[in-house]
Amino acid sequence: MSIALTTFPLPPRALALLADVAEVRGPDGWRDALGEADALLCLLTDRVDAALLDAAPRLKVVACATAGFEHVDVAECRARGIAVTHAPGVLAEATADLTWALLLATVRRLPQAERDLRAGSFHGWGFWDYLGGDLQGAALGIFGMGRIGRAVAKRAAAFGMRIAYHSRTRLPTDEERALGMSWTDRAGLLAASDVLTLHAPLTAQTRHFLDADAFARMRRGSYLINTARGALVDEASLVDALRSGHLAGAGLDVYEHEPALHPGLLELENVVLLPHIGSATLETRTRMATLAAANAAAVLRGEPPPNPVP
């Protein structure tokens, strides 16, 4: 029987999908079993490079339990005849919900208000205390209009926001109209956004999409939300923009050198920081693991996987 290694604990549904085609091992000691592995189920924190592949000569499939796959050397896998799969779509709604939670917390300064309350600094209602920004009528800029970007855009209608977006591929006109938004180029997006939220994949072209020049082009008093990939943002330049007051605030769930944070971020009151929890619901994480198992099982049966990387 084939051997499937997992770098993380699998839920019962995922284990059941693999049971007929493989013996499942891991997560404990998974690296020690690479030489026997036919399948590897992995996460963004698991770097799958040439060195790992050298240790796994029997490997037939790398099944990512995530939508992103930048942790995998896809070209090297393909050169060795190893299929690479991912889990697109299943985390869109949960991540869009988290994006809006982070957006509201940032714009309305909720963590700062709660910290002061817990510290005993609340002495009654104050007319000018904890002033945030209005969303009604404000411009929401979205970079990246995949499944998550569209899910975020749908939620924006409830807040009465105007939407502009920039994406590698423009949506059909009827879909733009249905979502009440308009396409713009990068410069237009930076200039137009009261709140800019990032939902693009990390590629050589999108790395440091926001650098010092980009922050200078954003509206003074605007906000940044990032639940996509940390390296879309030059964190040192972000800290400078927040310290200067050019940006009113930022809400971050991902970081450029994760799990490390730029030390300046921890010192700032106008930043909301979360530990990469965009897809962290029980239902969503279960679906992600199950889809990875289904992809791996298909390859081990000699079938095309449902979700090969593009």
BELGIHU-V569448 format. One record per pair of residues at least 24 apart in sequence whose ideal C-beta (glycine too) atoms are under 8 Angstrom apart, sorted by the first residue. I is the first residue (numbers start at 1). GAP is how many residues later the second one is. Records with the same first field share a line. If there is no record, write none. Layout:
I = GAP ; GAP
This chain:
2 = 36 ; 37 ; 58 ; 298
3 = 30 ; 33 ; 34 ; 35 ; 36 ; 55
4 = 33 ; 34 ; 35 ; 36 ; 37 ; 292 ; 296
5 = 25 ; 28 ; 29 ; 32 ; 34 ; 35 ; 36
6 = 24 ; 34 ; 35 ; 36
7 = 33 ; 34 ; 35 ; 36 ; 39
8 = 33 ; 34 ; 35 ; 57 ; 281
10 = 31 ; 279 ; 283
11 = 275 ; 278 ; 279
13 = 273 ; 276 ; 277 ; 280
14 = 27 ; 272 ; 275 ; 276 ; 278 ; 279
15 = 278
17 = 273 ; 276 ; 277 ; 280
18 = 275 ; 278 ; 279
20 = 277
21 = 276 ; 279 ; 280
22 = 274 ; 275 ; 278
31 = 24
34 = 25
38 = 262
39 = 24 ; 257 ; 260 ; 261
41 = 24 ; 248 ; 251 ; 252 ; 255
42 = 29 ; 30
43 = 28
44 = 24 ; 26 ; 27
45 = 26
46 = 25
47 = 24
48 = 24 ; 25 ; 29
49 = 24 ; 27
50 = 26
53 = 24 ; 27 ; 29
60 = 239 ; 240
61 = 24 ; 234 ; 235 ; 238 ; 239 ; 244
63 = 229 ; 230 ; 232 ; 233 ; 236 ; 242
64 = 228 ; 245
65 = 223 ; 224 ; 226 ; 227
66 = 25 ; 222
67 = 24
68 = 133 ; 134 ; 161
69 = 240
70 = 131 ; 132 ; 133 ; 159
72 = 237
74 = 235
83 = 216 ; 222 ; 225
84 = 224 ; 225
85 = 207 ; 210 ; 211 ; 214 ; 220 ; 221 ; 222 ; 223 ; 224
86 = 209 ; 221 ; 223
87 = 200 ; 201 ; 204 ; 205 ; 208 ; 220
88 = 59 ; 219
89 = 58
90 = 194 ; 197 ; 198 ; 201
91 = 57 ; 187 ; 188 ; 193 ; 196 ; 197
92 = 54 ; 55 ; 56 ; 58 ; 59
93 = 58 ; 191
94 = 184 ; 185 ; 186 ; 187 ; 189 ; 190
95 = 53 ; 56 ; 132 ; 183 ; 184
96 = 52 ; 55 ; 56 ; 58 ; 59
97 = 58
98 = 129 ; 155 ; 176 ; 179 ; 180 ; 181 ; 182
99 = 49 ; 53 ; 98 ; 100 ; 126 ; 128 ; 179
100 = 52 ; 55
102 = 123 ; 125 ; 149 ; 150 ; 151 ; 170 ; 172
103 = 92 ; 94 ; 120 ; 122 ; 148
105 = 146 ; 167
106 = 117 ; 119 ; 143 ; 144 ; 145 ; 165 ; 166
107 = 25 ; 26 ; 28 ; 88 ; 116 ; 142
108 = 24 ; 25
109 = 140 ; 161
110 = 162
111 = 161
112 = 157 ; 158
133 = 61 ; 88 ; 90 ; 115
135 = 24 ; 25 ; 26 ; 60
136 = 24 ; 25
137 = 24 ; 25
138 = 24 ; 56 ; 57
139 = 24 ; 25 ; 53 ; 54 ; 55 ; 56
140 = 24 ; 53 ; 54 ; 55 ; 57
141 = 24 ; 25 ; 48 ; 49 ; 51 ; 52 ; 53 ; 54 ; 55 ; 56
142 = 24 ; 25 ; 39 ; 54 ; 55 ; 57
143 = 24 ; 46 ; 53 ; 54 ; 55 ; 56 ; 57 ; 66 ; 89
144 = 54 ; 55 ; 56 ; 57 ; 84
145 = 24 ; 26 ; 54
146 = 53 ; 54 ; 55
148 = 51 ; 79 ; 80
149 = 50 ; 51
150 = 29
152 = 45 ; 47
153 = 26 ; 27 ; 28
154 = 25
156 = 24
161 = 34
164 = 24 ; 25 ; 28 ; 29
165 = 24
167 = 33
168 = 32
186 = 28
187 = 30
190 = 24 ; 27 ; 28
191 = 26 ; 27 ; 28
192 = 27
193 = 25 ; 26 ; 29
194 = 25 ; 27 ; 28 ; 29
195 = 27 ; 28 ; 29 ; 30
196 = 26 ; 27 ; 28 ; 29
197 = 27 ; 28 ; 29 ; 30
198 = 26 ; 27 ; 28 ; 29 ; 30 ; 31 ; 34 ; 35
199 = 28 ; 29
200 = 28 ; 29 ; 32
201 = 27 ; 28
202 = 26 ; 27 ; 29 ; 30
206 = 26
207 = 24 ; 25
208 = 24 ; 25 ; 26
209 = 24
210 = 24 ; 27 ; 28
211 = 26
212 = 25 ; 28 ; 29
215 = 25 ; 26 ; 31 ; 32
216 = 25 ; 30
218 = 28 ; 29
220 = 25 ; 26
221 = 26 ; 27
222 = 25 ; 26
223 = 24 ; 25 ; 26 ; 27 ; 28
224 = 25 ; 26 ; 27 ; 28
225 = 25 ; 26 ; 27
226 = 24 ; 25 ; 26 ; 27 ; 28
227 = 26 ; 27 ; 51
228 = 26
229 = 25
230 = 24 ; 25 ; 26 ; 27 ; 28
231 = 25
235 = 26 ; 27 ; 29 ; 30
236 = 26 ; 28
238 = 24 ; 27
239 = 25 ; 26 ; 29
242 = 26 ; 28 ; 29
243 = 25
253 = 24 ; 25
254 = 24
